[in-house]
Amino acid sequence: MTNVQEKIQELLGDKPKNFIYMDNAATTSLDPVVKEAMEPFLTSCFGNPGAFYEIGRSAKIAVDEARKNVASILNCTPREIIFTGSGTESDNMAIFGIARKHAEKGRHIITSCIEHHAVEMPCKQLVKEGFEVTYLPVDKYGAVSVDDVKAALRDDTILVSVMYANNEIGTIQPIKEIAELLKDHQAFFHTDACQAAGALSLDVQELGVDAMTLNGSKIYGPKGVGILYLKRGVRIQPLIFGGGQERGLRGGTENVAYIVGFAKALEIADGMREEESARLIELRDRLINGLMKSITKTILNGHPSKRLPNSANVSILDIEGEAFTLFLNELGIYASTGSACTSESLDPSHVIIATGLPYECAHGSMRFTLGRSTTEEDVDYVLSVVPAIVDILRKMSPLNLDESMVREEGKGELHYI
């Protein structure tokens, strides 16, 4: 048995009985309290909210109550909340809806180069429809500059879309400052806040946004439900036509159980936000500091402090992120190489590349996103096995070139931390 095989067997022998889940940016588990709130609307109270008999009226009351509860947390009116089937649908609804409805005022859109594909792909489609899109650069931490937004603004700009916090590296964007800049401009301001829910304030009056996206699967709610906050007076062109639900902006029978689940999950997440964020920051920093100290050629991605409480993303040089993820999986540790929505693609992270790092760093990036179930023991176990995994993969990897070889081949200079 080789040294590598011995190390693998040793690691597998210490595998924990229960798995350690560190991919909460991809999706969260369903909170038991949320499940309980949903249960009646999956069984006995299954009526269509549009019906006049009792179980239909009960369903409508539940949807109305959920809308009020969500609006209360966002500090807006219930009429400004539109229920959708996902965060992706909400993003599409905002981007396409605003752009197509207001095309006569202008066809210029501003967004960042690190947006989720749910914003990026609609923008690419709009280019095919005759719109022009300006992609804002980011700094080495993945942050958008307000000055760059100001410089990109034109008289024909009708929409600016910048995410609240990045799903891969966790960097928090200056949303309030961008909103203040746009206050006297015709452009509408949309933010994808899916990753921010449960971690940052969602008060739309404080943020100053015109449209905001949330979804259930990032807040311990059900998958397959989202919302679009749409400020009063902001008109959009619907994507889905049908029976006139959601003020005629999103046709289709309301998914009552999931809407109820979303509202309950948001209520719980917002209620424990400050306390849970403080706990996660401690665990996150413990993980980041441990990884940076124990593994050579490791780079922290994202801002050192202006990042989501649960987000740790590092690039580990001379390994492939996919191989690392598979190895972690064998040990019962679930993490990812970046966005789960594109995890089947072997393309490097567009977010890491946008921060100015080379492809080697993007291919070796690992995202650990902690959650309610994460304990200090979980973090310590991960830190105890990761250095050995990296050592194994580096010995096996063709990417294991020393710094002098990289420079000789003219591939640029890598800065190791």
N, C-alpha and C positions, 0 to 999 in steps of 0.2 A: 504494500500500500504506500503510495506517495505521500509526501508531506501535505500536499493540497487535499488529497482524499481524507487524510487523518483529521485535518482541520474541519472539513465538512462534516465528518461523522461526529466530531466533538461538539460542533455547534448544534447539530440536529438532536443530539442527546440531551441538550439543555433547553429544548423547545418548550415554551410555556403551555399549560393545559388549555387555556383560553386564548383566542386570538387577540392581538393588539391592533386596534383600528386607528390609523392616523391618516385618513383620507377624507376628513369631514368637509373639505372644500368641494369634493366631488358629490357627495350626498351624506346625509345624516340618517341615523336610525329614527324610527317612528316613536315619539314619546308615548308611553302607555296612557297618560292622561289625554293626549290627543286622540289616540285610538278609541278610548272610551267615549269621547265626545262625538266621534264619527259613527260609532256603532249603530245607534238608532236609525240613522239615515241610510244605512246599508241593509237594514232588515225591516223593521215594522213601519217606519215613517218614510216609505220609498216614493211618495207621491211627487208628481211634477209640480213645481212651484207655480206654473201657469194655470193649474186646475182650481176649481172653486170648491171642491169638497174638502173634508177635514184634513186628510193627510197631505193634500196639495197645499192647503193654506198653512199647515204646520211647516211644510218645507219652505214656503215663501217667507214665513216669519223667521225661520232659522237663517236664511240667506240675508235677510234684511238686518238681523241682529249681528251677523258676522261682518257685514259691511260697516255697520256703525262702530263696532269694536276696532276694526282695522283703521278706520278714519280717525278714531280717537287717538290711537298710537301715532299716526302720521300727522296729527294736528291739522286735519282738513275736513271737508264735509263728506258725508257718505256718497253723495252724488259724484264726487271726484274719484271714486274707486271703481275700477272695472276689473271684474274677475276673468281670468283667461286660463288656458290649459297648461301654461309653463312660463318660465322666465324667458325662454327663447321666443315664444309667441308674443309676449309683452314687448320685448325689444323690437321685434318685427313690426308690431302694431304701431309703436311710437315712431320708428324710423320711416317706414313706408307711409304710414298714415299722415304724419306731419308734412313730409316732403311732397307727396302727391297732392294733398289738399291745398298747399300754399305755393305750388310751382309757379303761379303767375306773379308772385312777389319776388321770386329769385330761385335759382337752381344750384346754389352753392351750399355745401355741407362741410362742417369741420368735425373731425373726430381724432382720436389718438391712434398711434400705430401699435398699441398693445391691447386693444379692445378684445372682448370675447367674440368668438365667431358669430354669435347671434346678432352682433352689431356690425362686425366687419363684412359679412357676406351680404346683408341687405344693402350696405353702402356700395359694394361692388356691383350689385344688380342695378342700383339706381344710376350708376355711371353708364350702363348700357341703355338706360332710358333717357339719357341726355343731361343728367346732372353732373356736377363737378365736385369732387371730394378732395379736401386738403387733409392730409394725415400729419398730425402734430408729432414731432419727435419727443423723446423723453431723455432725461439725464441718466447718469450711471446707476441711479437707484430706481429707475422706472417711473419717475415723476414728471408730470406735465408742467410746463411753465406757463403762468398766467400771461406773461409778456408775449409768449409765442401765440397764445390764443388771440390776444389783442392784435398782433401783427398779421394774423391770418384773416381777421374779419374784413368783410367787404360789404358794400351796399346791398348786394344780392344774396348775402348769407341768410339762410332761413332756418338752419338747424345746427346746433352744436351738441355733440354727444360724447361725454367723457365719463368713464366708469368711476364709481365712488371709491372702490378699492379693488386692486387687481386680484384675479382668481388664482394666478400662478405664484407670484412673488409677494403678494400681500401689501404692496405699497398703497398708501392712502393718498388720494388726489385732493387738490385744493378746490373742492366743489363750491364752497361758499364764496371764495374769491372770484371764481369764474362767473358765478351767478351775479355777483355785484357788478362785474365788468359788463355783463350783457343786459343789465337792467334797463338801459336806455337805447338798446338796439332791438331791431325787429326780430332777430333770431330767437327761436325757442331753444330752451336748454333741457336736454334729457340726460339722465344718469342711470346707469345700470347699477343698482344697489344690492344685487342678489347676495354678494359675499359680505356686505356690510351689516346686514340684518342680524340682530342679536349681539353685535359688537360695537356699533356706532349709532349715534342719534339718527332717527329717521324723521325728525320734525321738518316737514317740507317748508314751513314758514321760515324756519331758521336757516335751512339750506338754500332756499330761494329758487328751487328748480321748477320747471314747468311740467315735467314728466319724469316719473321714476318707476323703475322695474324691480319687482321682488318675486321670489318663488318659494314654494313650500319645502322643497327637499334640502334646503340649506339651513333650516331652522327647526329640525326635528318634527317636521310636518310631512304630509303625504307628497309623493311625487305626482306630477301631472296636474298641478294647479299653480297659478301665479296671479299677480295683480299688476295693473298699470295704474299708477296715480296720474291723473290728467287734470291739470289746473283748470279751474272754471274759466271759460272763455277761449281755451285752446281747442280748436276744431281739427278733427282728423277725418281721413277717408277710411272707412272700415275695411278690414281684410276679409272678414267672414260675414256673409249676408245670410239672413234666415228669418226667424220669427220675431225679431225686434228686441231680443233680450239685451241686457246691459245698455239700456238707452239707445238701442238700435246700432250700437257700435261693435257688438260681438254676438252674432247669431248662434243659436244652439241651446238646448235645454241645459240649465245650470247643473253643475256637478255638485249637488248639495252637500254630500258627505265630505268631499274634499275641500269645499269652501269653508265649511264649519271647522274642519281640521286645520286649515291654514290659519284661520282667525285665532283659534285656541293656541296653536304653536307660536304665533307671533306674540300673543299676549304673554305666554310663559317666557319666551326668549327676551322680550323687552323688560319684563319684570325682574329677571335675574341678570340683566346685562352687565351692570357695573361690578357686581360681586364675582360673577363668572369670568369676566374679562381680566380682572385682577389676578385670579387664580391661574388662568391660562397664560398670562404674561410671564409669570414666574416659571411655569413649566416650559414654555417656549424658549425663554432665555437659557434655562438649564440645558435644554437640548442643543440649542445653537452653540453655546459656549463649549459644551462637551464635544460636539462634532468638530468645531474649529481647532480645539486643542489636541484632539486625539488622531486626526487624520491630516497628513500633509497634502499640499496642493489642493486645498479646499477654499472655495470662495463663497461668501454669503451673498445671495441675490436679494435685491430689494433694499429698502431703506432700513438702517440699523434700528431706528426707533419709531418712525412714522409708518408703522405696518400693523396689520391686523393682529389682535392678541394671540391668535392660534396658529399663525402662519410661519413656517420655517422652510426656506428653500435654499439649498446649497448646490453648488457645482463641484463635483468630485472629479478631478482630472484623471485621465488614463483609465477610465472605465466607461462602459455603456450603461446608461440609466435603465434600459430595459432588462439587462442581465441582473443588475442590482435589485430591481423590483421583484424579479422572479425568485431570486435568492431569499429576499425578505419574506416572500410569500411562503416559501418552504418552512420558514421559522415561525409562521403565524403572525407576521407583521405586515399590515396592509398599508402601503403608501403608494405614491405615484411619481411618474417622471414629469408631470405637469398637469395640464388640463385633461380631465377624464373624458371630455367631449371629443378629444382628438387623440386619445391614447393609442388607438389602433394604427395611427400614422407613424411612420418612422422619420418624418420631417422634424428637424430641430425646432425647439420652442421659439416662436416668433417674438415672444416677450423677452427672452434672454438675449436674443440677437439684437433686439432694439436697444438694449442697454449698452451696447457696444462691445460685448464679449464675443470671442470667436466661436466657431461651430463646436470646437472641442468642449467648451464649457456648456453649451446648450445640450449636447448629447449626453453629458454627464450630470445633468441637473436632476435633483431629487426634491420632491415636495412632501413635507410632513405637515399635515394640518390636524391639530389636536382638537379634542372635543370634551363633552361632559363626562364621558367614560374614562378619559385619560387620567392616569395617576402618576405620581412621582416614581413609583416602582416600574411602570411601563416605560417611562423615559429612561430610567437607569438601565433597564434590560436592553433597550435599543442601543444605548451608548456602549453597552458591554459587548455587543456582537458586531456592530457595524465596522469597527476597525479591522476585525478578522476577515469579514466579507470583502472589504476593499482590498486587503492584502491578497486574498485568493484571486479576485478578479483581475487585479493588476498583473499578477504573475501569468495569468492566462491570456491577457488582452494584447492584441497587436498594436493597440493605441499607446502602449507603454514606451514612449520615447522620452529620452531625457531632454532637458531644455536646450542643450547645445545642438542636438540633431534638428530640433524644430527651427532654430535660427539658421542653421546651415542650409536647410531646404527652402528657406525664404518664406516660411508660412506665418511670419509675424512674431511678435514678442508676447509671450504669456507672462502675466504677473501673478505669481503664486502668493498666497497668504498663509 
